[in-house]
Amino acid sequence: MTICESEVVVGQPPEVVAERWSALPTLAGRLGGVVVSPLSRLTSQWSVPVAAGRRLDLVVRVVGRTARDIVWSTTRGPEVSGRVSFRPFGDESTAVRLRFEVLPRGVVERVAVLAGVPQHAAGDFLQAFKKAVEDDRGVADPTEVQ
C-alpha cells in the first residue's frame, strides 16, 4: 500500500470550499482534465489523465462525511481509499488536504506508483480545484461560470 498526500490553500472559507468540492461536476473543464460525473447521491465516475494521453477511470463512493471531511473509496478501478479535509487557514482561507492509499495491482500500476503518478496527479488536481474555486469568488451562481 502506498500513501499519497497533497495540500493546497484556497482563498475561500471552509464551508464554501467544501460545498464546491461536493459540486465537482459543475467545475467541468476547469479541473486539469479530470472529469467527474455523478452516478448517484454518493457515487461518481472519475476519469483522470495519467500519462501519454492515457486516462484512468474510477468509480468513487463516499463512505463517510462530516462538515470538514469526506471519506471515500473506489468501487471500480484500482483499489484506492482516502479522505479530503477542509480546515480553516487564517481568516478567510481553507487548507484542503487530499490523502489517499493506493494498492497497486499488476506491473503497470506498480510502475505508475513508483514513478509518482498518483502523487503528481493529486497535486495537479488540487491546484486546478483551487484555481476554479478562487475564480468563482463573488459569483452569485458559480455553476454559470465557464
C-alpha positions in Angstrom: 0.0 0.0 0.0 1.3 3.4 -0.9 0.2 6.6 0.8 -0.1 9.9 -1.2 -0.8 13.3 0.3 -1.2 16.7 -1.2 -2.4 20.0 0.2 -3.3 23.4 -1.1 -4.6 26.6 0.5 -7.8 28.0 -1.2 -8.7 31.7 -0.6 -12.3 30.9 0.5 -13.8 29.9 3.8 -14.1 26.1 4.6 -17.9 25.9 4.1 -17.6 27.4 0.6 -14.7 25.1 -0.4 -16.4 22.0 1.0 -19.6 23.0 -0.9 -17.7 23.4 -4.2 -16.0 20.0 -3.7 -19.4 18.4 -3.3 -20.3 20.0 -6.6 -17.2 19.0 -8.6 -19.2 18.2 -11.8 -20.2 21.9 -12.0 -16.5 22.7 -12.4 -16.3 20.7 -15.7 -13.5 21.8 -17.9 -11.6 23.5 -15.1 -10.2 20.6 -13.2 -7.0 19.9 -15.1 -8.5 17.4 -17.3 -10.2 15.4 -14.5 -13.9 14.7 -15.4 -16.3 13.9 -12.6 -19.8 12.6 -13.4 -22.4 11.8 -10.7 -23.8 8.3 -10.8 -25.9 8.6 -7.6 -26.0 10.8 -4.5 -22.9 9.1 -3.1 -21.2 7.7 -6.2 -19.4 9.3 -9.1 -17.3 8.3 -12.1 -13.9 9.9 -12.3 -11.8 10.0 -15.4 -8.2 11.1 -14.6 -5.5 11.9 -17.1 -2.3 9.9 -16.1 0.3 9.9 -18.8 0.8 9.9 -22.6 -2.8 10.6 -23.4 -4.0 7.7 -21.2 -6.8 8.1 -18.7 -7.7 6.2 -15.5 -11.4 5.5 -14.9 -12.6 5.1 -11.4 -15.9 4.8 -9.6 -15.7 6.6 -6.3 -18.2 6.2 -3.4 -18.4 8.5 -0.4 -18.4 6.3 2.7 -18.4 9.0 5.3 -18.9 12.7 5.6 -18.7 15.5 8.2 -18.6 19.2 7.8 -14.8 19.1 7.4 -14.0 15.7 6.0 -15.2 13.4 3.1 -14.0 9.8 3.3 -14.2 7.8 0.0 -13.1 4.6 -1.7 -13.2 3.2 -5.2 -15.7 0.5 -6.1 -14.2 0.0 -9.7 -10.7 0.5 -11.0 -7.6 0.4 -8.9 -8.1 -0.1 -5.1 -7.8 3.4 -3.7 -9.3 4.9 -0.5 -8.8 8.3 1.1 -10.0 11.4 2.7 -10.3 15.1 1.7 -10.2 17.5 4.6 -11.1 21.2 4.8 -9.5 23.2 7.7 -9.6 26.9 8.4 -6.4 28.6 7.4 -6.3 32.2 8.6 -9.4 34.4 8.4 -10.9 33.6 5.0 -8.9 30.7 3.6 -9.0 26.9 3.8 -6.3 24.2 3.8 -7.5 21.4 1.6 -5.7 18.1 2.2 -6.1 15.1 0.0 -4.7 11.9 1.5 -5.2 8.5 -0.1 -3.8 5.0 -0.1 -3.2 3.1 -3.4 -2.9 -0.7 -3.5 -1.2 -1.3 -6.9 -2.1 -4.5 -8.7 -0.1 -5.6 -11.7 3.1 -4.3 -13.2 1.6 -1.2 -14.8 0.1 0.1 -11.6 3.2 -0.7 -9.6 5.4 1.2 -12.1 3.0 4.2 -12.0 3.1 4.3 -8.2 6.9 4.1 -8.2 7.1 6.9 -10.8 4.9 9.1 -8.5 2.0 9.3 -11.0 -0.8 9.3 -8.3 1.0 11.9 -6.2 1.6 14.2 -9.2 -2.0 13.8 -10.4 -3.3 14.7 -6.9 -1.2 17.8 -6.7 -2.3 18.9 -10.2 -5.9 18.3 -9.4 -5.8 20.3 -6.2 -4.2 23.2 -8.0 -6.9 23.1 -10.7 -9.6 22.9 -8.0 -8.1 25.9 -6.1 -8.0 28.0 -9.3 -11.6 27.1 -10.2 -12.9 27.9 -6.7 -11.0 31.2 -6.4 -12.1 32.2 -10.0 -15.7 31.8 -8.8 -15.2 34.2 -5.9 -18.0 36.8 -5.7 -20.1 35.0 -8.4 -23.8 34.6 -7.3 -24.2 31.2 -9.1 -20.7 29.7 -9.7 -22.2 26.9 -11.9 -22.7 29.6 -14.5 -19.0 30.4 -14.7 -17.4 28.6 -17.6 
